[in-house]
Structures are given as C-alpha cells and as structure tokens.
Amino acid sequence: MNSRAAITGVYGYVPDYILTNAELEKMVDTSDEWITSRTGIKERHILKGEGLGTSHMAAKAVGGLLAKTGTAPEEVELLICATTTPDYVFPSTANLICDMTGIRAVGSFDIQAACSGFLYALTIGSQFIETGKYKKVIVVGADKMSAIVDYTDRTTCVLFGDGAGAVLLEPTTEDNGIMDSIIRSDGAGQNHLVQKAGGSRYPPTHETIDKRWHYVYQDGPSVFKFAVKNMADVSAEIMERNHLKGSDVAWLVPHQANKRIIEATANRMGLGMDRVMLNIHKYGNTTAATIPLCLFDYESQLKKGDNLVLAAFGGGFTWGAIYVKWAL
Ligand code: ACO
C-alpha cells in the first residue's frame, strides 16, 4: 500500500426551489408539527425543470469542486457516482457527469447502495488511491428523490429532497485521510424499503403504474428499528477497532434520514449533539448526497487532524461507517 486517500476538496449543490412543510400541509394530510417532531425536517430542495435529472445537480457539484480545488478536468482519473435515481437505466449517471464537466476518456461508473451509497463509493474510490493506481479520484453522491416520491403518500413525501455533493480524493503520506471503512448489507431488508417496478423484475407496464410501484415504498417503523440499531452499532464498531473514545471524535457525520436516528447514534458514541453535523432541517433526506452536503456545509468548522466518523443506513438494507482524519 503506497499511501492513504485524503479528501482534498468538497463541494455541494442543491436546487433553488424550496418545498416547505407548510406547502406539504396543503398537499397531504400532515402538519409541520408532525414532520418536525418525528423527523427534524422543515424544508427540502426540489429540482424543477423539464429533462433535468440527477446528473444536472451532480455536474454542478463536480464543476464547483474542480473550480474550487483548481483541478483541470484532464487531471481527473476516475469518477464514481453514488445514486439511487440515475438519469437513465443506462448509460450511467457518472458517464453523463463526465460529459457535462469535460472529464473525458476516464473510468466512470455508478454505485447503488441507497442511502449508504456515498460511503460505498468513498470506500471504493479510496482503494484506487491507496493502491497507487490513481492520484485524482472524484466521488459524487447525488439523488433526485422527487422523481420517485409519491406526493400523495404522506408517509414518504415529507421525508425526501434533492441534492448533490462531491469530494476530491488525492494521496497523502501524512497521518490523515480515509483511515478505515466498514460497509455492510442485508438483502432481507428488500421488502421494507423498495422501488418495486422499473427494473428487470417488474418492467414498466400500465399495471405497475396503476399500482404505484414506481414510487418509493417504505415501511417506516421497521426501517427505523434497523436503522437505529445498525447505524449506532457500526459507528461504535469503527470507533472500537480504531481505539477512539467519544472524546476523540470531533464530528459525527451521519446520513440525514431522521433526527431521532442521528441522536440515538450520537448517544451510543458518547457525543453531544454539538459535535454532530445536521442539515436535515433544510434539505430532508437527499439519499446519497446527505454526507457530502454535510461536509460542505460544515467545512469552515473543520480543522486538520479532526477525527470524523461518517455513518449511514439505507435501503437494501445497506449500512456502514468510515473513519476520516480531516486532511485540509
Ligand atoms: N403526517 C402525519 N401523520 C403521519 C405522517 C405524516 N407525514 N406519516 C405517517 N403518519 C402517521 C401514520 O399513519 C401513523 O398513524 P397511525 O398511528 O394512525 O397508523 C402515525 O403517524 C405514526 O406513524 P409511524 O410510521 O409509526 O411514525 P414514526 O414515528 O415511525 O415515523 C418515519 C415515521 C419518520 C418514516 C420513521 O419511521 C423513520 O424515520 N423511519 C426510518 C427512515 C430511514 O432511516 N430510512 C432509511 C434511509 S432512506 C433510503 O435508503 C432511500
């Protein structure tokens, strides 16, 4: 192993349109009080515009990242996009992002691990740096959840928003960067959180549309139980095997699905909420984008050498945690 992969740049993008709890109150039988107390969400950003997909937001995040880090598109050697809402079944959204940002003739591919997608993609991307194969890898997490959310279903439509975040990975020989990673899955979770149609098992038909199978289905309380346990367990596990106590961790960077799940994870890790990155109130659950958007929003508060634990849980089920020592 040559060196570690370090995050040397971060950028985020959310679309302009804001869907507030007050607006949702007019669409379904819900209330600002219910949404805020059960989830912590106040508003979410929604991508509007004919023909605009996940790649539109991801390309904004990647374009911003290239400009901010002074990286020319020709220098990028690999781009990985984590998404559950690709523009097309094929080609991959990563291919489209490269085209839109002038990144040519490099490897690019999508990762699908629902809300844990960014952690999976970051784990994969960092391997290409650690082996010495590449020196500049971009990892993007992006989702247009509004494309698959049923705005007549109050149990899911209040939860999700659209957004994108991207990081640049480069090698470092210092004692920082991506220090450790755990990724897990259990396909037994498939019936609790699923978009049933649109893939090869149930291609689109009039019947699948009538049954509303092209939308997110979630058995919220079941997912909640698995999420609380597994996100907390995996965060505790990565701390234990890296000999980190609660006082050693500067920030928990959690997937933003529900404030109560985040609080339970922080509690298990022995962290006060003042050391937890939170933006669920303004973005909702942006699936693969939540973690890079947190890093982008909190970047000014991060110091070189800070210990960060990134943790997520999502459809599949999938879950994981990454220990990052901040390198910037
Ligand atoms: N407004 C008002 N009432 C509502 C709403 C709403 N928007 N949604 C549900 N309710 C009602 C329910 O119908 C139920 O009513 P009932 O008791 O009369 O049947 C009541 O509120 C309680 O519903 P619960 O589902 O038990 O509420 P809960 O406290 O579990 O919160 C939630 C629901 C927010 C979805 C929670 O279960 C959750 O966060 N689950 C986990 C989400 C998650 O982590 N997902 C993984 C990542 S997502 C991904 O990978 C794509």
Residues whose N, C-alpha, C, O or C-beta is under 5 A from the ligand:
A	BS01	ACO	D29 T30 S31 W34 R38 T39 A114 C115 R154 T155 V158 G220 P221 V223 F224 A227 A257 N258 F313 G314 G315
